[in-house]
Structure formats: structure tokens, C-alpha cells
Amino acid sequence: MSGAVHYRVRHETVYNYGGNVAHSHQLLHLTPRDSPRQSCNRCTIALAPTPSIRCEHVDAFGNHVTRLEYDSPHDRLEVLTEVDVDVQRAPEVNAPDADAWERVSEKLRYTGKSVDEDLLDACRFRMESSYIRIKQTFTEYAQECFSPDLPLLLAADDLMHKIHREFKYAPGTTNIRTSAIEAFQTRRGVCQDFAHIMIGCLRSRGLAARYVSGYLRTFPPAGADAAYVGSDASHAWVSVFCPPFGWIDFDPTNDVRASADHIIIAWGRDFGDVSPLRGVIVGGGRHRLSVRVSVKAE
């Protein structure tokens, strides 16, 4: 890809169990998506121990998924993913040229009439989901960002700035099971929570927003003030359906529109659809989890 940034990503996940796991099923979202701006050149997933069954498929959102089954006892699971990927900058768009947010919301309402494929796809991301319930609380919180006839791209920018300004990035105050409304009430959380809250505010207005999981550039480019927050682990941000431009990505944790510094792995309705690794195990007792992520630009 001409003009793209080339990245090498190393993502290591280790589970140390308190006892033997007799049987387990694991679901992995670790392979980057291809898109007009992103091309995955290589992705390897090394596993120890070797699973009894391993299969690859594509889910309902177009994400690459690896399914594992273990039927032999083991007290440790190691997953090492290594990726080479090229990412281009997002094209420049003129925010005032975006459709007004009310018009977009109206387009996304179900009328029973036929709609084009892009709208049909976007409609999947305007309804509430397991982690993100549509609440009046979100509508009221974002009220000042959605003035009448404001272009949606400007409204989404304002909402991103507001969340970044008023919520504290505080690792350890939430966990992977924390819902959007729970994180909203504490005004604290991590990238998962910032993304869930922004999505909740958008969907409460009848707008389509999807949860994006991926990685951030570990070291900032020359001239940048500091590294991004959340650059040493998996990251999450928000993609908003903004006609006529299509989907535009926003990172409320870092208060930036996502571009060539963001590597997309998967997207869905919320974290539950795209968790990097989740599973069901029999046995094992308590476990310790270790995750290390390195993203190097070349």
C-alpha cells in the first residue's frame, strides 16, 4: 500500500491456572481485518499447548475468528500473535459537509421499505447491546453536543472531546464485565469504557456506532508530544456512520480521530462481540493472566 505505515505487532497472552483444566473452548479475535486503508500481510498465532481442534472462520461482522478446543489436561495456556500490517492515513473530510445528525437518525429508522446495503449494515449498530443499553441518561449527557441541524461529524467530535475531558482514564477501576452505564456513573475507566459510553450516547440519538478493537502505535511519530494512552495493550475506539463519508473512527480515550496510528482487529456491537480471547473452561481453579503488546512502526 503506497504511503502506508508498516507495523509489526507482537501480542502475548498467558494464562496460568491454579490447577489442571480438563476441557476448554476458546474464541480468539486476533487477526487484523483487511480494509481499503489496511492490509494484513502476515498473521501467525502460536499456541502452547497445541489444541485438539483449531478452526478459522469469519463471523457475522466480517471479523476473522480462531476457535480452539482442548480436551487434554493443561495448567497453562500461551497465545503468541505476530502480525505484519500496513495502515494508511484516513482521508481528509470536510466536517461541515456531513449530513445533519437528525437526518442520519431518520435514515436509520426502520420503515419497512427497502434500503441500500450500507444503511442496512449500519442499522445493526444503532440498537442496544449487552454492554450498552440505550438510556435517557446518555441522551441528557450528550444534549449540548447535538444542537439542531449540526453536521453529525461535528457532533461526534464534540461528544468525543466532552468524554475525554470529563472522564478519567483509570486502569483497575473497571473490568471487562463493566457495562457502559456502570462506567458512566463512576466517570472512570479504560478505553473499553470510553468507547462504550460514546456509543451509548450516539445510539440514544438513533445513530449507528460500532465498537472497534485493535492496537495503537506504541511509540509516537516524530514531533508528537507523548505516547497515546492505552498503547501498551489492546485498544478500543468508536466508528460512527457519517453519511456521505461512510464510517469515521473516533478515539475518545485520546481525543483524536483514528487514522494511521490505529490498527483494526475487529468490530462489533460492543466488547462482547470482539474480545481478543475468551473461553469456557472445566477445572483450572483461579488463574493469573499476563498480557504484553508491542506495536512497532517501520
C-alpha positions as CSV (number, residue, x, y, z in Angstrom):
1,M,0.0,0.0,0.0
2,S,1.6,3.2,-1.2
3,G,2.2,5.8,1.6
4,A,1.2,3.3,4.3
5,V,2.8,2.9,7.7
6,H,4.2,-0.7,8.2
7,Y,3.7,-2.2,11.6
8,R,5.0,-5.3,13.4
9,V,2.8,-6.3,16.3
10,R,3.6,-8.8,19.0
11,H,0.7,-9.8,21.3
12,E,1.4,-12.3,24.0
13,T,-1.3,-13.7,26.3
14,V,-0.5,-16.2,29.1
15,Y,-3.0,-17.9,31.5
16,N,-1.5,-19.7,34.5
17,Y,-4.2,-21.8,36.1
18,G,-4.4,-22.9,39.7
19,G,-5.0,-26.5,38.7
20,N,-5.5,-28.6,35.6
21,V,-8.1,-27.5,33.1
22,A,-9.8,-30.7,31.9
23,H,-11.5,-29.2,28.9
24,S,-11.9,-25.8,27.3
25,H,-13.2,-23.9,24.3
26,Q,-11.5,-20.6,23.3
27,L,-12.6,-17.9,20.9
28,L,-9.9,-15.6,19.5
29,H,-10.2,-12.3,17.7
30,L,-6.5,-11.6,16.9
31,T,-6.2,-11.4,13.1
32,P,-6.4,-7.9,11.6
33,R,-9.2,-7.1,9.1
34,D,-8.4,-6.0,5.6
35,S,-10.0,-2.8,4.5
36,P,-9.4,0.0,1.9
37,R,-6.9,1.6,4.4
38,Q,-5.4,-1.6,5.9
39,S,-3.8,-4.7,4.6
40,C,-2.7,-7.6,6.7
41,N,0.5,-9.1,5.2
42,R,1.1,-11.8,7.8
43,C,-0.5,-13.1,10.9
44,T,0.7,-16.1,12.9
45,I,-0.9,-17.4,16.1
46,A,1.4,-19.8,18.1
47,L,-0.3,-21.9,20.8
48,A,1.0,-23.9,23.7
49,P,-0.2,-26.5,24.4
50,T,-1.4,-27.5,20.9
51,P,-5.2,-27.6,20.8
52,S,-7.1,-30.7,20.0
53,I,-9.1,-28.8,17.4
54,R,-8.4,-25.5,15.7
55,C,-10.5,-23.9,13.0
56,E,-10.7,-20.5,11.4
57,H,-13.8,-18.7,10.1
58,V,-15.4,-15.3,9.6
59,D,-18.1,-14.1,11.9
60,A,-21.3,-12.2,11.1
61,F,-19.5,-8.8,11.3
62,G,-16.7,-9.9,8.9
63,N,-14.1,-10.5,11.6
64,H,-11.5,-13.2,11.4
65,V,-12.1,-15.7,14.3
66,T,-10.0,-18.6,15.6
67,R,-11.8,-21.3,17.5
68,L,-9.9,-23.7,19.8
69,E,-10.8,-26.8,21.7
70,Y,-8.6,-28.5,24.3
71,D,-9.6,-32.0,25.6
72,S,-6.3,-32.8,27.4
73,P,-5.4,-31.6,30.9
74,H,-3.3,-28.4,31.0
75,D,-2.4,-25.8,33.7
76,R,-1.1,-23.1,31.3
77,L,-2.2,-21.5,28.1
78,E,0.1,-19.4,25.9
79,V,-1.1,-17.5,22.9
80,L,1.5,-15.5,20.9
81,T,0.3,-13.5,17.9
82,E,2.7,-11.8,15.5
83,V,1.4,-9.5,12.8
84,D,2.7,-7.5,9.9
85,V,0.2,-4.9,8.7
86,D,0.2,-1.8,6.5
87,V,-2.1,1.1,7.5
88,Q,-2.8,4.3,5.5
89,R,-4.0,7.6,6.9
90,A,-7.7,8.3,6.9
91,P,-8.7,10.6,4.0
92,E,-9.4,14.2,4.9
93,V,-13.0,15.1,5.1
94,N,-14.8,18.5,5.5
95,A,-16.8,18.1,8.6
96,P,-19.5,20.7,7.7
97,D,-20.3,18.6,4.6
98,A,-21.6,15.7,6.7
99,D,-25.3,15.2,6.9
100,A,-27.1,16.7,9.9
101,W,-27.3,14.2,12.7
102,E,-31.2,14.3,12.7
103,R,-31.2,13.4,9.0
104,V,-28.9,10.5,9.6
105,S,-31.1,9.3,12.6
106,E,-34.2,9.5,10.4
107,K,-32.5,7.5,7.6
108,L,-31.7,4.7,10.1
109,R,-35.3,4.3,11.4
110,Y,-37.0,1.1,10.3
111,T,-39.8,1.9,7.9
112,G,-40.4,-1.5,6.2
113,K,-39.2,0.0,2.9
114,S,-36.2,-1.3,1.0
115,V,-32.9,0.5,1.9
116,D,-29.5,0.4,0.4
117,E,-26.9,-2.1,1.7
118,D,-24.8,0.5,3.6
119,L,-27.8,1.7,5.6
120,L,-28.9,-1.9,6.2
121,D,-25.5,-2.7,7.6
122,A,-25.4,0.4,9.7
123,C,-28.8,-0.4,11.3
124,R,-27.2,-3.4,13.1
125,F,-25.2,-0.9,15.1
126,R,-27.9,1.5,16.2
127,M,-29.7,-0.9,18.6
128,E,-28.7,-1.5,22.2
129,S,-26.5,-4.5,23.0
130,S,-25.4,-6.5,26.1
131,Y,-22.9,-3.9,27.4
132,I,-24.6,-0.8,26.0
133,R,-28.2,-0.2,27.0
134,I,-30.0,2.8,25.5
135,K,-30.6,5.1,28.4
136,Q,-32.2,8.6,28.8
137,T,-29.1,9.3,30.9
138,F,-26.9,9.1,27.8
139,T,-29.3,11.3,25.8
140,E,-29.2,14.0,28.5
141,Y,-25.5,13.8,29.0
142,A,-24.8,14.5,25.3
143,Q,-27.5,17.1,24.8
144,E,-25.1,20.0,24.3
145,C,-23.3,18.1,21.6
146,F,-26.4,17.7,19.4
147,S,-27.7,21.1,18.6
148,P,-30.3,21.3,15.8
149,D,-29.1,20.7,12.3
150,L,-25.5,20.2,13.4
151,P,-23.5,18.0,10.9
152,L,-23.0,14.6,12.5
153,L,-19.2,14.7,12.2
154,L,-19.1,17.9,14.2
155,A,-21.5,16.5,16.8
156,A,-19.4,13.3,17.2
157,D,-16.2,15.5,17.5
158,D,-17.9,17.5,20.3
159,L,-19.0,14.3,22.1
160,M,-15.5,12.8,21.9
161,H,-14.0,16.0,23.4
162,K,-16.6,16.0,26.2
163,I,-16.0,12.4,27.2
164,H,-12.2,12.8,27.1
165,R,-12.5,16.0,29.2
166,E,-14.9,14.7,31.8
167,F,-13.9,11.1,32.3
168,K,-10.7,9.9,34.0
169,Y,-8.6,7.2,32.5
170,A,-8.1,4.9,35.5
171,P,-6.9,1.3,34.9
172,G,-8.2,-1.1,37.6
173,T,-11.4,0.8,38.4
174,T,-13.4,-1.3,35.9
175,N,-13.1,-4.7,34.4
176,I,-14.1,-6.5,31.1
177,R,-17.6,-7.1,32.5
178,T,-18.4,-3.5,33.4
179,S,-21.3,-2.0,31.4
180,A,-21.5,1.4,29.8
181,I,-23.9,2.7,32.4
182,E,-21.7,1.5,35.3
183,A,-18.6,3.2,33.9
184,F,-20.7,6.3,33.2
185,Q,-21.8,6.5,36.8
186,T,-18.2,6.4,38.2
187,R,-16.8,8.7,35.5
188,R,-13.7,6.4,35.4
189,G,-12.5,3.6,33.3
190,V,-10.3,2.5,30.4
191,C,-10.6,2.6,26.6
192,Q,-13.3,-0.1,26.6
193,D,-15.5,2.1,28.9
194,F,-14.8,5.3,27.0
195,A,-15.9,3.6,23.8
196,H,-19.0,2.1,25.3
197,I,-20.1,5.4,26.8
198,M,-19.6,7.3,23.5
199,I,-21.5,4.5,21.6
200,G,-24.3,4.7,24.2
201,C,-24.7,8.5,23.7
202,L,-24.8,8.1,19.9
203,R,-27.3,5.2,19.9
204,S,-29.5,7.0,22.3
205,R,-30.0,9.6,19.4
206,G,-30.8,6.8,16.9
207,L,-27.4,6.9,15.4
208,A,-25.2,3.9,14.3
209,A,-21.9,3.4,16.1
210,R,-19.8,0.3,16.3
211,Y,-17.1,-0.8,18.8
212,V,-13.6,-1.3,17.3
213,S,-10.9,-3.3,18.9
214,G,-7.2,-3.1,17.8
215,Y,-3.9,-1.7,18.7
216,L,-2.2,1.7,19.0
217,R,1.2,2.7,17.8
218,T,3.5,2.1,20.9
219,F,5.9,5.0,20.2
220,P,4.7,8.3,18.8
221,P,5.9,9.6,15.4
222,A,8.5,12.4,15.3
223,G,7.1,15.7,16.6
224,A,4.4,14.1,18.8
225,D,4.2,15.3,22.4
226,A,3.7,11.8,24.0
227,A,2.7,8.3,23.5
228,Y,-1.0,7.6,23.3
229,V,-2.9,6.4,26.4
230,G,-3.5,2.7,26.1
231,S,-0.7,2.0,23.7
232,D,0.8,-0.9,25.7
233,A,-2.3,-3.2,25.4
234,S,-5.2,-3.9,23.2
235,H,-7.1,-0.7,22.5
236,A,-10.7,0.2,21.6
237,W,-12.4,3.1,19.9
238,V,-15.6,4.0,18.1
239,S,-16.7,4.1,14.5
240,V,-19.6,6.3,13.5
241,F,-21.8,6.0,10.4
242,C,-21.4,9.6,9.0
243,P,-23.0,10.0,5.5
244,P,-21.9,10.9,2.9
245,F,-18.4,9.9,4.2
246,G,-19.3,6.4,5.5
247,W,-17.7,5.2,8.7
248,I,-15.4,7.6,10.6
249,D,-13.4,6.5,13.6
250,F,-13.1,8.4,16.9
251,D,-10.8,7.6,19.8
252,P,-12.3,9.2,22.9
253,T,-9.6,7.9,25.2
254,N,-7.0,10.0,23.3
255,D,-9.4,12.7,21.9
256,V,-8.3,12.0,18.3
257,R,-9.9,10.7,15.1
258,A,-8.4,7.3,14.5
259,S,-6.0,7.2,11.5
260,A,-2.7,5.6,10.6
261,D,-1.7,5.1,14.3
262,H,-4.7,2.8,14.9
263,I,-4.6,-0.9,13.7
264,I,-8.0,-2.5,13.4
265,I,-8.5,-6.1,14.5
266,A,-12.3,-6.4,14.7
267,W,-15.5,-4.6,15.1
268,G,-18.9,-5.4,16.6
269,R,-21.8,-4.0,18.7
270,D,-19.6,-3.9,21.9
271,F,-16.7,-5.6,23.6
272,G,-18.6,-8.9,23.9
273,D,-18.5,-9.3,20.1
274,V,-14.8,-8.8,19.7
275,S,-13.0,-9.8,22.9
276,P,-9.4,-10.7,21.9
277,L,-9.6,-14.0,23.8
278,R,-12.4,-15.5,25.8
279,G,-13.4,-19.1,26.6
280,V,-15.2,-21.6,28.7
281,I,-13.1,-24.0,30.8
282,V,-13.8,-27.0,33.0
283,G,-11.5,-27.0,36.1
284,G,-8.4,-24.8,36.5
285,G,-9.4,-23.0,39.7
286,R,-8.2,-19.5,40.0
287,H,-5.9,-18.1,37.3
288,R,-3.4,-15.4,36.6
289,L,-3.4,-13.5,33.4
290,S,-0.5,-11.8,31.7
291,V,-0.7,-9.7,28.5
292,R,2.1,-8.0,26.7
293,V,1.6,-6.0,23.5
294,S,4.3,-4.3,21.4
295,V,3.5,-2.2,18.2
296,K,6.5,-1.0,16.2
297,A,6.3,1.2,13.1
298,E,8.9,0.6,10.4
